[in-house]
Amino acid sequence: MSETEDAATTVARLLRTRMRVTKDDDALANVSVTSEWQNSEALKNLDGQVTVGLAESSDQKINLSGKTRRRMHFLRVSVWSTDAPGTSEPARVMRRKIVDEAIRVIRQNRAKPNLTGYDFVSIGAAAEAHKAYRGNDEASPYAQVWTELSNDEYSKLWFSDDERYQVSYSQNGEKAVMLFRFKIESREKTVKKIVLTFEGYGTAPSGDGIQIKVWNHDAGIWENAQSGGTNGTDETVTIDIESNLLNYIDGSGYVWFLAETIHASDGATPATLLCDYVSCTVTVNGVTYCDVLSYRNVDRVDLKPFVFRTEINVKSWFFENIGE
């Protein structure tokens, strides 16, 4: 049975995955996003902290029978900063930047706060959550036959920019295959939909084309095959999963999918797979709308150093139908 994700958890993940706060020297600020409350020790090593907690919740009947209802959640999003030793910018300035970015993210994603996109932007071989590998056969994702990409090779997957990663195999019968792993942050039972996307194309002596498949860890097989990329140019191929989702999220919270050339090498001409961009988009059961109501400064000037805090009030909701 599916679960509904807590509204504060949904908004916290939205901010954690979408916020990009830039310092005056163009470096990204180190900002943590957590549940309430402020962590004064963490602020000693961070540029700022954002906390998200539930302030109030209400349940509203939409029709006379009460079977259709709107569950509303009022959230308290707090931005914290302080003038710690070694910080490059005043805490007031950093607080203002984080507040502006948090408001931007919430407003721009107000109609889809429960949708999270995962990709390989800024990820390299040292990352633990998301991984990319190459191989010459569609083996199990847990088999010891896959070779992980290098940092330079990962960078070719960061954006849809025509800078493609290329893998080729030339032995007779070999295909060019790439394996991708994404770590899902949400509880498995709250997941409502998964969309896996591959952008690229494949070539081989018997014909062009690519095929993508997702790993069903319950059955131990690759399935839900989708094909494309037959024109020798980039094409976007997707797999949409909306049923039996627990079969595709393994015990560690990973979703695995692969892309391969449809045809193999003939021993003379290689099979080549070219990948431009890869992503995994997850939609959870939970709030489907959120927006900023108001915000105010609630600074703590009785402490040394001063703690600068802005409290942003956010309203969110979702509709549900209940039985008799």
C-alpha positions as CSV (number, residue, x, y, z in Angstrom):
1,M,0.0,0.0,0.0
2,S,1.3,3.4,-1.0
3,E,2.1,6.0,1.6
4,T,1.8,9.8,1.6
5,E,5.1,11.7,2.1
6,D,5.2,14.3,4.9
7,A,4.9,17.8,3.4
8,A,8.0,19.1,5.2
9,T,10.1,16.2,3.9
10,T,8.9,17.0,0.3
11,V,9.7,20.7,0.5
12,A,13.1,20.1,2.2
13,R,14.1,17.8,-0.6
14,L,12.9,20.3,-3.2
15,L,15.2,23.0,-1.7
16,R,18.1,20.6,-1.2
17,T,18.1,19.4,-4.8
18,R,17.3,22.7,-6.5
19,M,18.9,25.5,-4.6
20,R,22.2,26.9,-6.0
21,V,23.5,29.8,-3.9
22,T,26.5,31.6,-5.5
23,K,29.1,33.6,-3.5
24,D,30.6,36.8,-4.7
25,D,33.7,34.8,-6.0
26,D,31.3,32.6,-8.1
27,A,31.8,29.5,-5.9
28,L,28.8,27.6,-4.7
29,A,27.9,28.3,-1.1
30,N,27.8,25.3,1.3
31,V,24.2,25.3,2.6
32,S,22.5,22.4,4.4
33,V,18.8,21.7,4.3
34,T,17.4,19.8,7.3
35,S,14.4,19.4,9.5
36,E,14.0,21.7,12.4
37,W,15.9,23.1,14.3
38,Q,19.1,25.2,13.9
39,N,22.4,23.4,14.4
40,S,24.8,25.9,15.8
41,E,27.8,23.5,15.5
42,A,27.1,22.8,11.8
43,L,27.0,26.6,11.1
44,K,30.7,26.8,12.1
45,N,31.6,24.9,8.9
46,L,28.7,26.0,6.6
47,D,27.8,29.2,4.8
48,G,24.2,28.8,6.0
49,Q,21.5,26.4,7.0
50,V,17.8,26.0,6.0
51,T,15.4,24.1,8.2
52,V,11.9,23.0,7.3
53,G,9.2,22.1,9.8
54,L,5.4,21.9,10.0
55,A,3.7,24.9,11.7
56,E,0.1,23.8,11.2
57,S,-2.1,21.4,9.2
58,S,-5.8,21.5,8.3
59,D,-8.3,19.3,6.5
60,Q,-11.0,20.9,4.3
61,K,-14.1,19.2,2.8
62,I,-14.4,20.0,-0.9
63,N,-17.9,18.4,-1.4
64,L,-20.9,17.8,0.9
65,S,-20.2,14.1,1.3
66,G,-16.7,14.8,2.6
67,K,-15.2,12.2,0.3
68,T,-13.1,14.7,-1.6
69,R,-10.8,16.7,0.8
70,R,-8.0,19.1,0.6
71,R,-5.2,18.6,3.2
72,M,-3.3,21.9,3.8
73,H,0.0,22.2,5.4
74,F,1.6,25.5,6.6
75,L,5.3,25.1,6.8
76,R,8.0,27.1,8.5
77,V,11.1,27.4,6.3
78,S,13.9,29.1,8.3
79,V,17.2,30.4,6.9
80,W,20.1,30.7,9.4
81,S,23.5,32.3,9.0
82,T,26.2,33.6,11.3
83,D,29.6,35.3,11.1
84,A,31.8,32.2,11.7
85,P,35.6,32.5,11.4
86,G,36.9,32.0,7.9
87,T,33.6,32.9,6.1
88,S,34.2,34.9,2.9
89,E,31.0,37.0,3.1
90,P,29.1,38.7,5.9
91,A,26.3,36.6,7.4
92,R,23.7,39.2,6.5
93,V,24.7,39.1,2.8
94,M,24.7,35.3,2.8
95,R,21.3,35.1,4.5
96,R,19.8,37.4,1.9
97,K,21.2,35.2,-0.9
98,I,19.8,32.0,0.6
99,V,16.4,33.6,1.2
100,D,16.2,34.8,-2.4
101,E,17.2,31.4,-3.7
102,A,14.7,29.5,-1.5
103,I,11.9,31.7,-2.5
104,R,12.8,31.3,-6.2
105,V,12.9,27.5,-6.0
106,I,9.5,27.3,-4.2
107,R,7.8,29.7,-6.6
108,Q,9.2,28.1,-9.7
109,N,8.2,24.6,-8.6
110,R,5.0,25.6,-6.9
111,A,2.9,23.2,-9.1
112,K,5.3,20.3,-8.9
113,P,7.0,20.2,-5.5
114,N,6.7,16.4,-5.3
115,L,8.8,15.9,-8.4
116,T,12.5,15.3,-8.0
117,G,15.0,15.1,-10.9
118,Y,18.3,13.2,-10.5
119,D,21.1,13.4,-13.0
120,F,24.9,13.4,-13.1
121,V,25.6,17.2,-13.0
122,S,28.8,17.9,-11.1
123,I,29.1,14.2,-10.2
124,G,32.4,12.2,-10.6
125,A,33.8,8.9,-9.7
126,A,34.0,9.8,-6.0
127,A,30.2,10.1,-5.7
128,E,28.3,7.4,-3.8
129,A,24.7,8.0,-4.7
130,H,24.6,7.9,-8.5
131,K,26.9,5.8,-10.7
132,A,27.6,5.2,-14.4
133,Y,29.4,2.2,-15.9
134,R,30.3,0.7,-19.3
135,G,30.3,-2.9,-20.5
136,N,29.7,-5.2,-23.5
137,D,26.7,-7.2,-22.4
138,E,23.4,-6.7,-20.4
139,A,24.6,-8.5,-17.3
140,S,23.1,-8.1,-13.8
141,P,23.9,-4.7,-12.3
142,Y,25.5,-6.5,-9.4
143,A,27.9,-8.5,-11.6
144,Q,31.6,-7.7,-11.5
145,V,31.9,-7.1,-15.2
146,W,31.1,-3.3,-15.3
147,T,33.8,-0.6,-15.5
148,E,33.0,2.7,-13.9
149,L,33.5,5.9,-15.8
150,S,36.4,8.2,-15.0
151,N,35.9,11.8,-13.8
152,D,36.5,13.2,-17.3
153,E,34.0,10.7,-18.7
154,Y,31.4,11.6,-16.1
155,S,31.6,15.2,-17.1
156,K,30.3,14.4,-20.6
157,L,27.0,13.3,-19.1
158,W,26.4,16.5,-17.1
159,F,24.4,18.4,-19.7
160,S,22.5,18.0,-22.9
161,D,25.2,19.9,-24.8
162,D,26.4,17.6,-27.7
163,E,29.5,16.7,-25.7
164,R,28.9,12.9,-25.7
165,Y,30.5,10.0,-23.9
166,Q,31.3,7.3,-26.4
167,V,31.8,3.6,-25.7
168,S,32.8,1.1,-28.4
169,Y,33.4,-2.7,-28.6
170,S,34.7,-4.4,-31.6
171,Q,34.7,-8.2,-30.9
172,N,32.2,-10.2,-32.9
173,G,28.9,-10.4,-31.0
174,E,29.7,-7.6,-28.6
175,K,27.3,-4.7,-27.9
176,A,28.2,-1.3,-26.5
177,V,26.3,-1.0,-23.1
178,M,26.1,1.6,-20.4
179,L,24.7,1.0,-16.9
180,F,23.3,3.8,-14.7
181,R,22.4,3.8,-11.0
182,F,20.3,6.4,-9.2
183,K,19.8,6.7,-5.5
184,I,16.1,7.5,-4.6
185,E,15.9,9.7,-1.5
186,S,12.2,9.1,-0.8
187,R,10.8,6.2,1.0
188,E,10.0,3.5,-1.5
189,K,6.3,3.2,-0.6
190,T,5.8,6.9,-1.2
191,V,7.0,6.8,-4.8
192,K,4.2,7.3,-7.4
193,K,6.0,7.4,-10.7
194,I,9.6,6.9,-12.1
195,V,10.7,8.2,-15.5
196,L,14.1,7.1,-16.8
197,T,15.6,9.2,-19.7
198,F,18.5,8.5,-22.0
199,E,19.6,11.0,-24.7
200,G,22.0,9.7,-27.4
201,Y,22.2,7.2,-30.2
202,G,24.0,4.0,-31.2
203,T,25.6,2.6,-34.4
204,A,26.6,-0.9,-35.5
205,P,27.3,-2.7,-38.8
206,S,23.8,-4.3,-38.9
207,G,22.0,-1.0,-38.2
208,D,21.7,2.0,-35.9
209,G,19.6,2.2,-32.8
210,I,19.6,2.0,-29.0
211,Q,17.4,0.2,-26.5
212,I,17.0,1.0,-22.8
213,K,15.8,-1.3,-20.1
214,V,15.1,-1.1,-16.3
215,W,16.2,-3.8,-13.8
216,N,13.4,-5.7,-12.0
217,H,15.3,-6.8,-8.8
218,D,12.3,-8.9,-7.7
219,A,12.3,-11.0,-10.9
220,G,16.0,-10.6,-11.5
221,I,15.6,-9.5,-15.2
222,W,15.9,-6.5,-17.4
223,E,12.5,-5.4,-18.8
224,N,10.3,-2.6,-20.1
225,A,12.5,-2.2,-23.2
226,Q,12.1,1.0,-25.2
227,S,13.9,1.7,-28.5
228,G,15.1,4.7,-30.5
229,G,18.1,6.5,-31.8
230,T,17.9,4.9,-35.3
231,N,18.8,8.1,-37.3
232,G,22.5,8.4,-36.2
233,T,21.6,11.6,-34.2
234,D,20.6,12.2,-30.6
235,E,17.2,11.0,-29.6
236,T,15.5,11.0,-26.2
237,V,14.2,7.6,-25.1
238,T,12.2,7.1,-21.9
239,I,10.8,4.4,-19.7
240,D,7.7,5.4,-17.6
241,I,7.0,3.2,-14.5
242,E,3.7,3.7,-12.6
243,S,2.9,0.2,-11.3
244,N,4.8,-2.3,-9.2
245,L,7.3,0.3,-8.4
246,L,8.8,-1.6,-5.4
247,N,10.1,-4.1,-8.0
248,Y,12.4,-1.5,-9.5
249,I,13.8,0.1,-6.3
250,D,16.2,-2.4,-4.6
251,G,16.8,-2.8,-0.9
252,S,19.4,0.0,-0.9
253,G,17.1,2.5,-2.6
254,Y,18.7,2.2,-6.0
255,V,17.1,2.2,-9.5
256,W,19.2,0.7,-12.2
257,F,18.8,1.0,-16.0
258,L,20.9,0.4,-19.0
259,A,21.3,1.6,-22.6
260,E,22.7,-0.6,-25.3
261,T,23.1,-0.7,-29.1
262,I,20.4,-2.8,-30.7
263,H,22.9,-4.6,-32.9
264,A,26.3,-6.0,-32.1
265,S,29.8,-5.7,-33.7
266,D,30.6,-8.1,-36.5
267,G,34.3,-8.3,-35.6
268,A,35.3,-5.8,-38.2
269,T,33.1,-2.7,-37.4
270,P,32.5,-1.8,-33.7
271,A,29.2,-1.3,-32.0
272,T,29.3,2.2,-30.6
273,L,27.0,3.9,-28.1
274,L,27.0,7.7,-27.7
275,C,25.4,9.2,-24.6
276,D,24.7,12.9,-24.1
277,Y,22.5,13.1,-21.0
278,V,20.8,10.7,-18.6
279,S,18.2,11.4,-15.8
280,C,15.8,9.8,-13.4
281,T,12.7,11.7,-12.4
282,V,10.7,10.6,-9.3
283,T,7.2,11.7,-8.4
284,V,6.0,10.9,-4.8
285,N,2.5,10.8,-3.2
286,G,2.3,14.1,-1.4
287,V,1.8,17.8,-1.7
288,T,1.1,18.8,-5.3
289,Y,1.2,22.6,-4.7
290,C,3.2,25.0,-2.5
291,D,3.9,28.7,-2.5
292,V,5.3,31.4,-0.3
293,L,2.9,33.3,1.9
294,S,5.2,35.7,3.7
295,Y,8.6,36.0,5.3
296,R,10.1,38.0,8.2
297,N,13.5,38.5,9.9
298,V,13.8,37.0,13.4
299,D,17.4,37.7,14.2
300,R,19.1,36.6,17.5
301,V,21.2,39.6,18.5
302,D,21.4,38.5,22.1
303,L,23.9,35.8,21.0
304,K,27.6,36.2,20.1
305,P,28.2,36.0,17.2
306,F,24.8,37.2,16.1
307,V,22.5,34.6,14.5
308,F,20.7,36.0,11.5
309,R,17.4,34.2,10.8
310,T,14.6,34.7,8.3
311,E,11.4,32.7,8.6
312,I,9.5,32.0,5.4
313,N,5.9,30.9,5.7
314,V,4.9,28.4,3.0
315,K,1.5,27.0,2.2
316,S,1.1,23.6,0.6
317,W,-1.7,21.2,-0.2
318,F,-2.9,18.0,-2.0
319,F,-6.3,16.6,-2.7
320,E,-7.4,13.1,-1.7
321,N,-10.5,10.9,-2.1
322,I,-11.5,8.8,0.9
323,G,-13.9,5.9,1.0
324,E,-17.2,5.6,2.8
